[in-house]
Amino acid sequence: MWDYNIPPEHCLEVLEGKREMAGHYNQFTLFRKMIESFPWYAIMSILELERIKELLTIQVIQSLRFKSLKENYEFIISRLQEVV
């Protein structure tokens, strides 16, 4: 994984809800790191929309470092609620 020696399969298991932690990351902190680093379509290719909807909480959005990402994901969360 990015800056730590965490096996990628552990990260995926956490994101899928099959594992509690990957290193010091839980599902929400790992997902936040993911949405700050990856394009939206890459995220959709890794996780199912239903799981993204579960992980994309207001708390995760508010913890994003960049205002533009917050705005983008506020829009995405509203669209996910309509289609998923």
For each residue, the residues with C-beta under 8 A, 3 or more apart:
1: 4 5 6 7 8 11 22 23
2: 33 37
3:
4: 1 23 24
5: 1 23
6: 1 10 11 22 23 25
7: 1 10 11 22
8: 1 11 12
9: 12 13
10: 6 7 13 14 19 22 23
11: 1 6 7 8 14 15 22 25 30
12: 8 9 15 16 46
13: 9 10 16 18 19 22
14: 10 11 17 18 19 20 21 22 25 26 27 30
15: 11 12 27 30 31 34 46 47 51 55
16: 12 13 19 47 51
17: 14 27 51 54
18: 13 14
19: 10 13 14 16 22
20: 14 26
21: 14 24 25 26
22: 1 6 7 10 11 13 14 19 25 30
23: 1 4 5 6 10
24: 4 21 29
25: 6 11 14 21 22 29 30 33
26: 14 20 21 29 30
27: 14 15 17 30 31 55
28: 31 32 55 57 59 60
29: 24 25 26 32 33
30: 11 14 15 22 25 26 27 33 34
31: 15 27 28 34 35 55 56 60
32: 28 29 35 36 60 63 64
33: 2 25 29 30 36 37
34: 15 30 31 37 38 43 46
35: 31 32 38 43 56 60 64 69 73
36: 32 33 64 65 66 69
37: 2 33 34
38: 34 35 42 43 46
39: 42 43
40: 43 44 72 76
41: 44 45
42: 38 39 45 46
43: 34 35 38 39 40 46 47 52
44: 40 41 47 49 52
45: 41 42
46: 12 15 34 38 42 43
47: 15 16 43 44 51 52 55
48: 51 52
49: 44 52 53 80 83 84
50: 53 54 84
51: 15 16 17 47 48 54 55
52: 43 44 47 48 49 55 56 80
53: 49 50 56 77 80 81 84
54: 17 50 51
55: 15 27 28 31 47 51 52 60
56: 31 35 52 53 60 61 73 76 77 80
57: 28 60 61
58: 61 62 77
59: 28 62 63
60: 28 31 32 35 55 56 57 63 64 73
61: 56 57 58 64 70 73 74 77
62: 58 59 70
63: 32 59 60
64: 32 35 36 60 61 69 70 73
65: 36 69
66: 36 69 70
67: 70 71
68: 71 72
69: 35 36 64 65 66 72 73
70: 61 62 64 66 67 73 74
71: 67 68 74 75
72: 40 68 69 75 76
73: 35 56 60 61 64 69 70 76 77
74: 61 70 71 77 78
75: 71 72 78 79
76: 40 56 72 73 79 80
77: 53 56 58 61 73 74 80 81
78: 74 75 81 82
79: 75 76 82 83
80: 49 52 53 56 76 77 83 84
81: 53 77 78 84
82: 78 79
83: 49 79 80
84: 49 50 53 80 81
